[in-house]
Amino acid sequence: MLIEGAFDSRALANMNIALDRVCEKIANGEKHMVRKRVAKQIIKCARSGRTTLGDLTAAGRRALIEVVPSMK
């Protein structure tokens, strides 16, 4: 899934920061499966036009609601 051409540089920067912020807060945040799930939600949020850091971070956190419990 290539996203570089789909978003401006500010949106891409916010997306990367949001991914890092969300994943650094959880024990399994370095795992590819978790980061991929969070990233998909962040991309979905950005595609809907919401590209602020707050919106993107919130979208990433919502993805964890489904991920973290299933990893136990």
PyMOL commands that set and color helices and strands:
alter all, ss='L'
color gray80, all
select helices_A, chain A and resi 4-6+9-24+32-47+53-70
alter helices_A, ss='H'
color red, helices_A
deselect
rebuild
show_as cartoon
